């Protein structure tokens, strides 16, 4: 085997737009929305919880298509 076939292929994507970091951020946003949904203190947090979880879920679906 030649060394050209065994080397990893480098992506042209910027490092900030890689899948690992953005998936973690999307998961954290979903978790924050979940906590907002089940807290008993502020009605405004409860009101925005579904939108927050929806945004995190959409972000996770989009980011999961990015290269590693």
MIDOSE-1310 file (N, C-alpha, C; in nm, 2 decimals, decimal comma, always signed):
residues 68
xxxx	+0,08/-0,12/+0,00/+0,00/+0,00/+0,00/+0,09/+0,12/+0,00; +0,04/+0,22/-0,07/+0,12/+0,34/-0,07/+0,08/+0,43/+0,04; +0,16/+0,53/+0,08/+0,13/+0,62/+0,19/+0,02/+0,71/+0,15; -0,01/+0,74/+0,02/-0,11/+0,83/-0,02/-0,25/+0,77/+0,01
xxxx	-0,27/+0,64/+0,01/-0,40/+0,58/+0,04/-0,42/+0,56/+0,18; -0,32/+0,55/+0,27/-0,33/+0,53/+0,41/-0,35/+0,66/+0,49; -0,31/+0,77/+0,43/-0,33/+0,90/+0,50/-0,47/+0,94/+0,50; -0,51/+1,01/+0,61/-0,64/+1,06/+0,62/-0,66/+1,18/+0,52
xxxx	-0,78/+1,19/+0,47/-0,81/+1,30/+0,38/-0,84/+1,42/+0,46; -0,78/+1,53/+0,43/-0,80/+1,66/+0,50/-0,92/+1,73/+0,44; -1,01/+1,78/+0,52/-1,12/+1,86/+0,48/-1,09/+2,00/+0,46; -1,16/+2,07/+0,37/-1,14/+2,21/+0,35/-1,23/+2,29/+0,44
xxxx	-1,31/+2,23/+0,52/-1,40/+2,30/+0,61/-1,32/+2,36/+0,72; -1,36/+2,48/+0,77/-1,29/+2,54/+0,88/-1,31/+2,46/+1,01; -1,22/+2,46/+1,10/-1,22/+2,38/+1,22/-1,34/+2,41/+1,31; -1,39/+2,53/+1,31/-1,51/+2,56/+1,39/-1,64/+2,50/+1,34
xxxx	-1,64/+2,46/+1,21/-1,76/+2,41/+1,15/-1,75/+2,25/+1,14; -1,67/+2,19/+1,22/-1,67/+2,05/+1,22/-1,78/+1,99/+1,31; -1,81/+1,87/+1,29/-1,92/+1,80/+1,35/-1,91/+1,79/+1,50; -1,80/+1,75/+1,55/-1,79/+1,72/+1,70/-1,83/+1,84/+1,79
xxxx	-1,77/+1,95/+1,77/-1,80/+2,07/+1,86/-1,95/+2,11/+1,85; -1,99/+2,12/+1,72/-2,13/+2,17/+1,70/-2,24/+2,08/+1,74; -2,21/+1,94/+1,74/-2,30/+1,85/+1,79/-2,31/+1,86/+1,94; -2,20/+1,88/+2,01/-2,20/+1,90/+2,15/-2,28/+2,03/+2,19
xxxx	-2,27/+2,14/+2,11/-2,34/+2,26/+2,14/-2,49/+2,24/+2,12; -2,53/+2,17/+2,01/-2,67/+2,14/+1,98/-2,73/+2,05/+2,09; -2,65/+1,96/+2,14/-2,70/+1,87/+2,25/-2,72/+1,95/+2,38; -2,63/+2,05/+2,41/-2,64/+2,13/+2,52/-2,77/+2,22/+2,51
xxxx	-2,79/+2,27/+2,39/-2,91/+2,36/+2,37/-3,04/+2,28/+2,40; -3,04/+2,15/+2,35/-3,16/+2,06/+2,37/-3,17/+2,04/+2,53; -3,06/+2,02/+2,60/-3,07/+2,00/+2,74/-3,12/+2,12/+2,81; -3,07/+2,24/+2,77/-3,12/+2,37/+2,83/-3,27/+2,38/+2,81
xxxx	-3,32/+2,35/+2,69/-3,46/+2,36/+2,66/-3,54/+2,26/+2,75; -3,48/+2,14/+2,77/-3,55/+2,04/+2,86/-3,56/+2,10/+3,00; -3,45/+2,15/+3,05/-3,45/+2,21/+3,19/-3,55/+2,33/+3,20; -3,55/+2,41/+3,09/-3,65/+2,52/+3,09/-3,79/+2,47/+3,10
xxxx	-3,82/+2,36/+3,04/-3,95/+2,30/+3,03/-4,00/+2,25/+3,17; -3,90/+2,19/+3,25/-3,94/+2,13/+3,37/-3,91/+2,21/+3,50; -3,88/+2,34/+3,48/-3,86/+2,42/+3,60/-3,99/+2,48/+3,65; -4,01/+2,50/+3,78/-4,14/+2,55/+3,83/-4,14/+2,70/+3,86
xxxx	-4,04/+2,78/+3,82/-4,02/+2,91/+3,88/-4,07/+3,02/+3,78; -4,03/+3,02/+3,66/-4,05/+3,13/+3,56/-4,14/+3,08/+3,44; -4,25/+3,15/+3,42/-4,33/+3,12/+3,31/-4,27/+3,15/+3,18; -4,19/+3,26/+3,18/-4,12/+3,30/+3,05/-4,02/+3,19/+3,00
xxxx	-3,95/+3,12/+3,10/-3,86/+3,01/+3,06/-3,94/+2,90/+3,00; -4,06/+2,87/+3,07/-4,14/+2,76/+3,02/-4,19/+2,79/+2,88; -4,23/+2,92/+2,85/-4,28/+2,96/+2,72/-4,18/+2,94/+2,61; -4,05/+2,97/+2,64/-3,95/+2,96/+2,53/-3,88/+2,82/+2,53
xxxx	-3,92/+2,73/+2,61/-3,86/+2,60/+2,62/-3,88/+2,52/+2,49; -4,00/+2,52/+2,44/-4,02/+2,44/+2,32/-3,94/+2,49/+2,20; -3,94/+2,62/+2,18/-3,86/+2,68/+2,07/-3,71/+2,65/+2,09; -3,67/+2,65/+2,21/-3,52/+2,62/+2,23/-3,49/+2,48/+2,20
xxxx	-3,58/+2,39/+2,24/-3,56/+2,24/+2,20/-3,57/+2,22/+2,06; -3,66/+2,29/+1,99/-3,68/+2,28/+1,85/-3,56/+2,33/+1,77; -3,51/+2,44/+1,82/-3,39/+2,50/+1,75/-3,27/+2,40/+1,77; -3,25/+2,35/+1,89/-3,14/+2,25/+1,92/-3,15/+2,13/+1,83
xxxx	-3,27/+2,08/+1,82/-3,30/+1,96/+1,74/-3,27/+1,98/+1,59; -3,32/+2,09/+1,54/-3,29/+2,13/+1,40/-3,14/+2,15/+1,38; -3,07/+2,21/+1,47/-2,93/+2,23/+1,46/-2,86/+2,10/+1,46; -2,90/+2,01/+1,55/-2,83/+1,88/+1,55/-2,85/+1,80/+1,42
xxxx	-2,97/+1,81/+1,36/-3,00/+1,74/+1,24/-2,91/+1,80/+1,13; -2,90/+1,93/+1,12/-2,81/+1,99/+1,02/-2,67/+1,96/+1,04; -2,62/+1,98/+1,16/-2,48/+1,96/+1,19/-2,43/+1,81/+1,17; -2,52/+1,72/+1,19/-2,49/+1,58/+1,18/-2,45/+1,55/+1,03
xxxx	-2,48/+1,63/+0,94/-2,44/+1,61/+0,80/-2,30/+1,67/+0,77; -2,24/+1,75/+0,86/-2,11/+1,81/+0,84/-2,00/+1,70/+0,85; -1,89/+1,73/+0,78/-1,77/+1,63/+0,79/-1,71/+1,64/+0,93; -1,64/+1,53/+0,97/-1,57/+1,52/+1,10/-1,45/+1,60/+1,10
